[in-house]
Amino acid sequence: MARNRLLLTGIIGFVVSMLGCVTPVLIVLLAAIGISGSMGWLDYILLPAMVIFAALALYAVLSRRHRVRSSAPG
């Protein structure tokens, strides 16, 4: 159960950070609420977040694969 939550967290975090980094969705939202001055440093936050969430999802998949292999008979 915990591994499924870890994988789900990694996937959702990656998708959200990708939407904020690759598409102009976050820029439009920040401009709408008047915080458009902070757009210059968004990539310094979102790119590492995207890498961390991708690594988290990869860790969950590899951990699940290792757990299935170690519990398999023979």
DRENDREN-298247 format. One record per residue: residue number from 1; x, y, z of N, C-alpha, C, O in turn; residue in three letters. Coordinates in Angstrom, 3 decimals. Atoms other than C-alpha are relative to their C-alpha. Layout:
BEGIN
[NUM, [X, Y, Z], [X, Y, Z], [X, Y, Z], [X, Y, Z], "ALA"]
...
This chain:
BEGIN
[1, [0.814, -1.196, 0.000], [0.000, 0.000, 0.000], [0.855, 1.256, 0.000], [0.550, 2.219, -0.703], "MET"]
[2, [-0.862, -1.181, -0.078], [2.789, 2.430, 0.867], [0.723, 0.227, -1.324], [0.965, 1.371, -1.710], "ALA"]
[3, [-0.694, -0.144, 1.286], [4.549, 1.727, -2.437], [-0.941, 0.586, -1.053], [-0.518, 1.370, -1.903], "ARG"]
[4, [0.958, -0.575, 0.939], [1.368, 2.503, -4.366], [-0.161, 1.495, 0.233], [-0.271, 2.263, -0.722], "ASN"]
[5, [0.112, -1.417, -0.322], [1.080, 5.831, -2.562], [1.257, 0.744, -0.448], [1.179, 1.882, -0.909], "ARG"]
[6, [-1.254, -0.608, 0.427], [4.740, 6.539, -3.301], [0.006, 0.192, -1.507], [0.414, 1.245, -1.997], "LEU"]
[7, [0.072, -0.107, 1.457], [4.229, 5.842, -6.996], [-1.011, 1.057, -0.417], [-0.744, 1.849, -1.320], "LEU"]
[8, [1.031, -0.987, 0.321], [1.049, 7.907, -7.096], [0.490, 1.425, 0.297], [0.237, 2.344, -0.482], "LEU"]
[9, [-0.559, -1.307, -0.335], [2.786, 10.814, -5.356], [1.033, 0.435, -1.031], [1.059, 1.597, -1.436], "THR"]
[10, [-1.006, -0.324, 1.004], [5.672, 10.648, -7.813], [-0.613, 0.389, -1.332], [-0.171, 1.346, -1.967], "GLY"]
[11, [0.638, -0.284, 1.292], [3.414, 10.591, -10.857], [-0.763, 1.318, 0.039], [-0.645, 2.131, -0.877], "ILE"]
[12, [0.774, -1.242, -0.098], [1.101, 13.365, -9.673], [0.928, 1.208, 0.127], [0.700, 2.233, -0.514], "ILE"]
[13, [-0.950, -1.098, -0.146], [4.007, 15.558, -8.589], [0.723, 0.308, -1.292], [0.942, 1.474, -1.618], "GLY"]
[14, [-0.671, -0.205, 1.273], [5.776, 15.035, -11.898], [-0.919, 0.701, -0.998], [-0.497, 1.630, -1.688], "PHE"]
[15, [0.943, -0.601, 0.952], [2.678, 15.901, -13.924], [-0.288, 1.456, 0.351], [-0.338, 2.309, -0.535], "VAL"]
[16, [0.281, -1.379, -0.411], [1.921, 19.021, -11.891], [1.196, 0.899, -0.266], [1.032, 2.007, -0.776], "VAL"]
[17, [-1.180, -0.825, 0.255], [5.497, 20.287, -12.077], [0.273, 0.128, -1.495], [0.769, 1.162, -1.942], "SER"]
[18, [-0.170, -0.086, 1.445], [5.626, 19.474, -15.791], [-0.982, 1.012, -0.595], [-0.615, 1.793, -1.473], "MET"]
[19, [0.975, -0.975, 0.491], [2.433, 21.447, -16.404], [0.435, 1.426, 0.329], [0.246, 2.341, -0.473], "LEU"]
[20, [-0.457, -1.322, -0.375], [3.901, 24.376, -14.530], [1.243, 0.436, -0.735], [1.453, 1.632, -0.937], "GLY"]
[21, [-1.272, -0.341, 0.630], [7.241, 24.213, -16.300], [-0.103, 0.064, -1.520], [0.460, 0.968, -2.138], "CYS"]
[22, [0.028, 0.118, 1.458], [6.419, 23.239, -19.870], [-1.099, 0.848, -0.633], [-0.896, 1.435, -1.696], "VAL"]
[23, [1.120, -0.753, 0.568], [3.070, 24.904, -20.441], [-0.132, 1.347, 0.705], [0.370, 1.508, 1.817], "THR"]
[24, [0.145, -1.321, -0.632], [2.145, 28.512, -19.713], [-1.139, 0.090, 1.008], [-1.581, 1.192, 1.331], "PRO"]
[25, [1.123, 0.000, -0.943], [-0.598, 27.478, -17.261], [0.365, 0.767, 1.268], [-0.404, 1.612, 1.727], "VAL"]
[26, [-0.404, -0.648, -1.238], [1.326, 28.605, -14.197], [0.270, 1.483, -0.205], [-0.016, 2.289, 0.680], "LEU"]
[27, [-0.265, -1.414, 0.297], [2.399, 31.868, -15.833], [-1.305, 0.779, -0.087], [-1.396, 1.899, 0.414], "ILE"]
[28, [1.307, -0.668, 0.096], [-1.209, 32.735, -16.642], [-0.631, 0.140, 1.381], [-1.207, 1.181, 1.697], "VAL"]
[29, [0.565, -0.073, -1.351], [-2.300, 31.910, -13.090], [0.714, 1.050, 0.847], [0.064, 1.806, 1.569], "LEU"]
[30, [-0.730, -0.996, -0.770], [0.473, 34.011, -11.552], [-0.289, 1.413, -0.487], [-0.384, 2.340, 0.317], "LEU"]
[31, [0.330, -1.323, 0.540], [-0.285, 36.914, -13.875], [-1.415, 0.410, 0.401], [-1.679, 1.595, 0.608], "ALA"]
[32, [1.387, -0.309, -0.364], [-3.985, 36.684, -13.000], [-0.111, 0.489, 1.438], [-0.947, 1.339, 1.745], "ALA"]
[33, [0.074, -0.444, -1.393], [-3.329, 37.081, -9.286], [1.008, 1.103, 0.303], [1.085, 1.567, 1.440], "ILE"]
[34, [-0.873, -1.145, -0.166], [-0.677, 39.755, -9.809], [1.386, -0.284, 0.518], [2.043, 0.625, 1.025], "GLY"]
[35, [-1.346, 0.342, -0.469], [2.521, 37.920, -8.928], [0.884, -0.337, -1.211], [1.634, -1.312, -1.177], "ILE"]
[36, [-0.744, 0.310, 1.211], [4.065, 38.049, -12.381], [1.492, 0.299, 0.135], [2.265, -0.082, -0.745], "SER"]
[37, [-1.419, -0.277, -0.207], [7.397, 39.281, -10.990], [0.793, -1.229, 0.391], [2.020, -1.224, 0.300], "GLY"]
[38, [-0.693, 1.209, -0.428], [8.218, 35.806, -9.746], [0.170, -1.029, -1.119], [0.586, -2.158, -0.859], "SER"]
[39, [-0.094, 0.963, 1.099], [8.173, 34.182, -13.172], [1.430, -0.321, -0.399], [1.678, -1.366, -1.000], "MET"]
[40, [-1.388, 0.215, 0.389], [11.916, 34.499, -13.648], [0.661, -1.168, 0.702], [1.550, -1.802, 0.134], "GLY"]
[41, [-0.649, 1.077, -0.747], [12.819, 31.957, -10.992], [-0.818, -1.286, 0.053], [-0.463, -2.204, 0.793], "TRP"]
[42, [0.832, 1.208, -0.024], [10.108, 29.378, -11.665], [0.747, -1.243, -0.482], [0.566, -2.331, 0.065], "LEU"]
[43, [-0.731, 1.160, 0.508], [12.420, 27.136, -13.673], [1.009, -0.528, 1.011], [1.313, -1.721, 1.015], "ASP"]
[44, [-0.945, 0.453, -1.028], [14.895, 27.026, -10.778], [-0.684, -0.836, 1.067], [-0.027, -1.594, 1.780], "TYR"]
[45, [0.773, 0.784, -0.969], [12.149, 25.536, -8.629], [-0.651, -1.214, -0.666], [-0.616, -2.319, -0.125], "ILE"]
[46, [0.798, 1.056, 0.621], [10.111, 23.478, -11.084], [0.829, -1.102, -0.655], [0.438, -2.268, -0.606], "LEU"]
[47, [-0.820, 1.046, 0.626], [12.885, 21.667, -12.970], [0.566, -0.985, 1.030], [0.467, -2.193, 0.814], "LEU"]
[48, [-0.423, 0.981, -1.011], [14.461, 20.163, -9.823], [-1.165, -0.774, 0.607], [-1.024, -1.956, 0.921], "PRO"]
[49, [1.167, 0.704, -0.531], [10.979, 19.338, -8.518], [-0.434, -1.104, -0.958], [-0.807, -2.194, -0.525], "ALA"]
[50, [0.376, 1.008, 0.985], [10.217, 17.505, -11.763], [0.958, -1.188, 0.055], [0.530, -2.339, -0.032], "MET"]
[51, [-0.993, 1.078, -0.090], [13.458, 15.516, -11.475], [-0.200, -0.810, 1.281], [-0.110, -2.037, 1.255], "VAL"]
[52, [0.199, 0.707, -1.274], [12.793, 14.662, -7.821], [-1.239, -0.884, -0.048], [-1.198, -2.022, 0.420], "ILE"]
[53, [1.210, 0.813, 0.087], [9.247, 13.461, -8.509], [0.165, -1.158, -0.989], [-0.381, -2.237, -0.761], "PHE"]
[54, [-0.270, 1.099, 0.927], [10.421, 11.407, -11.511], [0.852, -1.067, 0.675], [0.615, -2.260, 0.487], "ALA"]
[55, [-0.835, 0.953, -0.733], [13.097, 9.808, -9.319], [-0.819, -0.752, 1.044], [-0.595, -1.942, 1.266], "ALA"]
[56, [0.868, 0.636, -0.981], [10.475, 9.097, -6.659], [-0.871, -1.076, -0.649], [-1.027, -2.167, -0.101], "LEU"]
[57, [0.818, 0.986, 0.713], [8.226, 7.341, -9.177], [0.859, -1.176, -0.467], [0.430, -2.327, -0.387], "ALA"]
[58, [-0.901, 1.070, 0.433], [11.186, 5.377, -10.560], [0.404, -0.887, 1.170], [0.478, -2.107, 1.030], "LEU"]
[59, [-0.337, 0.774, -1.192], [12.186, 4.319, -7.053], [-1.157, -0.911, 0.402], [-0.935, -2.062, 0.778], "TYR"]
[60, [1.157, 0.814, -0.373], [8.650, 3.096, -6.352], [-0.166, -1.178, -0.951], [-0.486, -2.285, -0.518], "ALA"]
[61, [0.129, 1.089, 0.981], [8.569, 1.058, -9.574], [1.097, -1.036, 0.214], [0.822, -2.235, 0.219], "VAL"]
[62, [-1.103, 0.947, -0.195], [12.011, -0.474, -8.987], [-0.127, -0.740, 1.323], [0.225, -1.917, 1.406], "LEU"]
[63, [0.195, 0.656, -1.283], [11.199, -1.208, -5.357], [-1.087, -1.072, -0.094], [-0.955, -2.150, 0.485], "SER"]
[64, [1.063, 0.987, 0.192], [7.990, -2.967, -6.368], [0.515, -1.202, -0.795], [0.206, -2.350, -0.473], "ARG"]
[65, [-0.554, 1.087, 0.810], [9.842, -4.981, -9.008], [0.932, -0.881, 0.832], [0.908, -2.105, 0.702], "ARG"]
[66, [-0.910, 0.758, -0.848], [12.499, -6.008, -6.482], [-0.782, -0.833, 1.014], [-0.422, -1.977, 1.290], "HIS"]
[67, [0.827, 0.711, -0.976], [9.834, -6.987, -3.944], [-0.698, -1.192, -0.635], [-0.816, -2.243, -0.007], "ARG"]
[68, [0.677, 1.106, 0.677], [7.994, -9.137, -6.497], [0.986, -1.086, -0.336], [0.669, -2.267, -0.192], "VAL"]
[69, [-1.015, 1.005, 0.329], [11.191, -10.867, -7.609], [0.466, -0.757, 1.231], [0.692, -1.965, 1.171], "ARG"]
[70, [-0.504, 0.677, -1.202], [12.307, -11.593, -4.051], [-1.058, -0.903, 0.633], [-0.712, -1.840, 1.353], "SER"]
[71, [1.036, 0.846, -0.576], [8.935, -13.077, -3.096], [-0.432, -1.129, -0.944], [-1.231, -1.983, -0.561], "SER"]
[72, [0.356, 1.036, 0.959], [8.665, -15.251, -6.214], [0.697, -1.314, 0.394], [1.856, -1.309, 0.810], "ALA"]
[73, [-0.631, 1.290, -0.343], [9.277, -18.969, -5.612], [1.028, -0.408, -1.045], [0.860, -0.159, -2.239], "PRO"]
[74, [-0.993, 0.588, 0.884], [12.352, -20.589, -7.070], [1.055, 0.923, -0.356], [1.967, 0.561, -1.100], "GLY"]
